[in-house]
Every structure is written in structure tokens, then in C-alpha cells.
Amino acid sequence: MNFAIFGATGQVGQVMRSIALERNLPIDELRFFASPRSAGKTLQFGSRVITVENSYEADFSGIDIALFSNGASASLELAPKVAMAGAIVVDNSSAWRMDPQVPLVVPEVNAAELAKIPKNIVANPNCTTMVCMSTINTLATNFGLLRIVGSTYQAVSGAGITGVDELANQLERGGNRLRELTFYGNCLELGDTSQFEEPIAGNVIPKAGKFVDDETVEEHKFRDEARKILSLPDLRVSMTCVRVPVFTGHSIALNIELESDFELEQVRKLIKETNGVVVTEVPTPQKAAGNDENYVGRIRRDNTVANGVSLFISGDNLRKGAALNAIQIAEALIDSGRFT
Ligand SMILES: NC(=O)c1ccc[n+]([C@@H]2O[C@H](COP(=O)([O-])OP(=O)(O)OC[C@H]3O[C@@H](n4cnc5c(N)ncnc54)[C@H](OP(=O)(O)O)[C@@H]3O)[C@@H](O)[C@H]2O)c1
């Protein structure tokens, strides 16, 4: 099997490289691509040293699976070219997710969608959607799903390496004055706010992504992607997406309204048995960071509706939220016999 990683120099690309090694992907040839800025750099992969290629000057023939994490605009331009050259592209960006001819896949939930890949492109869901899809699917399958209301707590790494740098720089610049600065509401002194518009150190920002209407792009993505993945086109979803000063690990507080009644113990048991999920009393992004599983806790009744469940989930946005899911899709494609 010949693999390629596009965006190999980025955060998700780096995690893809380490997960590909951890999971022993059956790799013969492996190529790394990035922007022209990184062309010629070398990256280690196990015992191999691989030179990063310029994505705009390469010959793409011979690649079987191309894992993309190079942003939506690069993906819009490059994915069709790589797919035309014969590879199946598994894309992490938002570019293709809502294309009706592109399956949007969480293998634990809807791997069957991989049977048809008309454009040779498969999309990976948004990292926030991914944190909770398996859990919500378990509830939907067993009790029917009517409505989701939630708030997210999204890490800065979800906004790329520039988001990580912005928080790190603000923390460094604030130093031991951060307490005083935040106490007096004087955080403007923390410097660059180009990524998040407001200071992120010592703060929370209830606007993740740009406004589309009175909702943000992240809030739209959650609703649209959940409907497509769960095959529930009319699912009612109300989400508030919030950026928090956490480096890695997205969290989400959910109120889920189900169609039929349930025993809480039965809900806990079913979630515990869900693939890729760990039930814990207090899930946190730190617990989740570096791990493959999504951590689910605070499972309780929401008595404001007839059949309501409240819970809290934390997951690593760079692993299951991006790189791991893409690699699990690649594994499912290989297992399906498509390349034999
Ligand atoms: N971060 C997350 O939690 C997360 C989760 C799910 C999905 N994603 C998606 O994954 C993608 C990458 O995220 P990231 O956090 O890894 O970002 P990142 O750290 O900023 O890395 C971006 C990567 O894309 C490459 N790139 C940037 N512009 C390019 C262009 N015009 N042409 C070709 N390559 C280009 C970069 O190459 P250079 O090094 O040469 O600049 C780098 O390898 C994004 O689409 C993002 O939406 C991210």
C-alpha cells in the first residue's frame, strides 16, 4: 500500500505520522506533502527519513490512500487532482463534508457509507462533532433522537498551530501578571489577538469561527454534520461553540432529548459498551489528550423534557477528532478489500 500525508508538517499531520506508526499501517511507500514553504524539509518516520514535497509541483500517480490535513482551500484545489490520479483521499478539512457525493464517516457509526465513494474522496467530520458522534449514535439507535442542545469548550489547537501560538504567547506575555490583568479586565495588554479576536488567555470566547448568520460556522458544522452522519436530516440541534484557553482536547456539554423512556443505568451501560468511549465520573480535556477514546461523564437525567439525558464529553481533537479517525477510515478501506 502506498500512502501520502498532505499537511504532514502540521499538527494533525504530525499526529497522523505517529498514529500510522503506532497502528502499524501496512505502508510500502510513504510520501509527505506540504505547502511550498516546507518543500525540501525532512521528517522522520520510524527508521525512514522522508523529504517533504511541494503539493503544487508533484506527480501524484501511484498513491493508494492520501490522508489530507492541509486546510479547506488547499484541499479544494488538490484533492480532486490526487483523486483523479487514482488515490482515495481522506480529507480532514470542511471542504467536502457536505458534498452529497462525498461520504462523511465515523467508522464506529457509519462505515457502511464507504461502499460508495463516487469522487474518490471521503470526508472526516469536524473535531467537535467527532467528540460525541459515537455516544449520540448509541442513544439514537436505542431510544430515538429528537433534539440536541449543547455548549462546546474548544481547545486552541482546533484552530491550527497559529491558535496554539497565540495562547502560548499570551500566557508568556501575561506571565505572573495574568491574574492582575484579568482581574482588572485589562487583557488587551496580552498582545496579538489575530486568531481569536479577543484575548484567549484567562478568558472564554463564545464565538468559534466566523458568523454565518446569527450562528457561527462551527455551530452550523455541528448541526449539518450530525444530521448527515446519523442520517437524521431533520434533527433539531442548538449549539453554542466556545473557545477556551486549553491547548488540546475539545469538550462538550450536551442535553439530549430522546423519543422513548429509558433507565439511567441502561443508558450508562450502553455508553460504556460503545466503541471508542470511556465512561468516567469527571471527563476533562487533560484526561483525553493523547488518548484515542472520548471520555464521557456527568451522565444524568435532564428533567426539563420528557426523556432527557445530560452528559459531558472530552476528546482529543487532534487524535479521534482528526488524525485517528482518518487512519481508521483508511483501515476500514483496506479491510473492505478495495485494494486487493
Ligand atoms: N487542529 C484540529 O483539531 C483539527 C481537527 C480536525 C480537522 N482539522 C483540519 O486539519 C487541517 C490541518 O489542521 P492543523 O491543525 O494540522 O493545521 P496546521 O498545524 O496549521 O498545519 C497545516 C498544514 O497544512 C499545510 N498547508 C497550509 N496551507 C497549505 C497550502 N496552501 N497548500 C498546501 N499545504 C498547505 C501546512 O504546510 P506548511 O507547514 O508548509 O505551512 C501544514 O502542513 C485543517 O483543515 C483543519 O481544519 C484540524
The ligand as an SDF file (V2000), in Angstrom:
LIG
                    3D

 48 52  0  0  0  0  0  0  0  0999 V2000
   -6.4990   21.0260   14.6440 N   0  0  0  0  0  0  0  0  0  0  0  0
   -7.5740   20.2720   14.8090 C   0  0  0  0  0  0  0  0  0  0  0  0
   -8.0440   19.9760   15.9260 O   0  0  0  0  0  0  0  0  0  0  0  0
   -8.2640   19.7610   13.6120 C   0  0  0  0  0  0  0  0  0  0  0  0
   -9.2750   18.8310   13.7830 C   0  0  0  0  0  0  0  0  0  0  0  0
   -9.9620   18.3640   12.6720 C   0  0  0  0  0  0  0  0  0  0  0  0
   -9.6050   18.8250   11.4520 C   0  0  0  0  0  0  0  0  0  0  0  0
   -8.6150   19.7210   11.3040 N   0  0  0  0  0  0  0  0  0  0  0  0
   -8.2840   20.1690    9.9560 C   0  0  0  0  0  0  0  0  0  0  0  0
   -6.9830   19.6860    9.6070 O   0  0  0  0  0  0  0  0  0  0  0  0
   -6.3140   20.6540    8.8090 C   0  0  0  0  0  0  0  0  0  0  0  0
   -4.9670   20.9990    9.3980 C   0  0  0  0  0  0  0  0  0  0  0  0
   -5.0900   21.4170   10.7330 O   0  0  0  0  0  0  0  0  0  0  0  0
   -3.7700   21.6070   11.6400 P   0  0  0  0  0  0  0  0  0  0  0  0
   -4.2700   21.9400   12.9840 O   0  0  0  0  0  0  0  0  0  0  0  0
   -2.8200   20.4760   11.4470 O   0  0  0  0  0  0  0  0  0  0  0  0
   -3.1330   22.9170   10.9630 O   0  0  0  0  0  0  0  0  0  0  0  0
   -1.6190   23.4020   10.9430 P   0  0  0  0  0  0  0  0  0  0  0  0
   -0.8600   22.8890   12.1060 O   0  0  0  0  0  0  0  0  0  0  0  0
   -1.6840   24.8620   10.7400 O   0  0  0  0  0  0  0  0  0  0  0  0
   -0.9650   22.6820    9.6490 O   0  0  0  0  0  0  0  0  0  0  0  0
   -1.3980   22.9710    8.3500 C   0  0  0  0  0  0  0  0  0  0  0  0
   -0.7170   22.0450    7.3520 C   0  0  0  0  0  0  0  0  0  0  0  0
   -1.2290   22.3050    6.0430 O   0  0  0  0  0  0  0  0  0  0  0  0
   -0.1750   22.7350    5.1740 C   0  0  0  0  0  0  0  0  0  0  0  0
   -0.6840   23.8180    4.3170 N   0  0  0  0  0  0  0  0  0  0  0  0
   -1.1310   25.0170    4.7200 C   0  0  0  0  0  0  0  0  0  0  0  0
   -1.5150   25.7550    3.6520 N   0  0  0  0  0  0  0  0  0  0  0  0
   -1.2780   24.9890    2.5660 C   0  0  0  0  0  0  0  0  0  0  0  0
   -1.4490   25.1950    1.1730 C   0  0  0  0  0  0  0  0  0  0  0  0
   -1.9500   26.3290    0.6780 N   0  0  0  0  0  0  0  0  0  0  0  0
   -1.1240   24.1910    0.3270 N   0  0  0  0  0  0  0  0  0  0  0  0
   -0.6270   23.0180    0.7950 C   0  0  0  0  0  0  0  0  0  0  0  0
   -0.4210   22.7700    2.1060 N   0  0  0  0  0  0  0  0  0  0  0  0
   -0.7580   23.7440    2.9830 C   0  0  0  0  0  0  0  0  0  0  0  0
    0.9020   23.2400    6.1010 C   0  0  0  0  0  0  0  0  0  0  0  0
    2.1490   23.1850    5.4380 O   0  0  0  0  0  0  0  0  0  0  0  0
    3.3650   24.1850    5.8490 P   0  0  0  0  0  0  0  0  0  0  0  0
    3.9750   23.5750    7.0790 O   0  0  0  0  0  0  0  0  0  0  0  0
    4.2580   24.1100    4.6650 O   0  0  0  0  0  0  0  0  0  0  0  0
    2.7720   25.5240    6.1000 O   0  0  0  0  0  0  0  0  0  0  0  0
    0.7970   22.2630    7.2610 C   0  0  0  0  0  0  0  0  0  0  0  0
    1.4190   21.0420    6.9220 O   0  0  0  0  0  0  0  0  0  0  0  0
   -7.3030   21.8170    8.6940 C   0  0  0  0  0  0  0  0  0  0  0  0
   -8.0520   21.5930    7.5190 O   0  0  0  0  0  0  0  0  0  0  0  0
   -8.1980   21.6790    9.8560 C   0  0  0  0  0  0  0  0  0  0  0  0
   -9.4740   22.2030    9.6200 O   0  0  0  0  0  0  0  0  0  0  0  0
   -7.9230   20.1880   12.3460 C   0  0  0  0  0  0  0  0  0  0  0  0
  1  2  1  0
  2  3  2  0
  2  4  1  0
  4  5  1  0
  4 48  2  0
  5  6  2  0
  6  7  1  0
  7  8  2  0
  8  9  1  0
  8 48  1  0
  9 10  1  0
  9 46  1  0
 10 11  1  0
 11 12  1  0
 11 44  1  0
 12 13  1  0
 13 14  1  0
 14 15  2  0
 14 16  1  0
 14 17  1  0
 17 18  1  0
 18 19  2  0
 18 20  1  0
 18 21  1  0
 21 22  1  0
 22 23  1  0
 23 24  1  0
 23 42  1  0
 24 25  1  0
 25 26  1  0
 25 36  1  0
 26 27  1  0
 26 35  1  0
 27 28  2  0
 28 29  1  0
 29 30  1  0
 29 35  2  0
 30 31  1  0
 30 32  2  0
 32 33  1  0
 33 34  2  0
 34 35  1  0
 36 37  1  0
 36 42  1  0
 37 38  1  0
 38 39  2  0
 38 40  1  0
 38 41  1  0
 42 43  1  0
 44 45  1  0
 44 46  1  0
 46 47  1  0
M  CHG  2   8   1  16  -1
M  END
$$$$
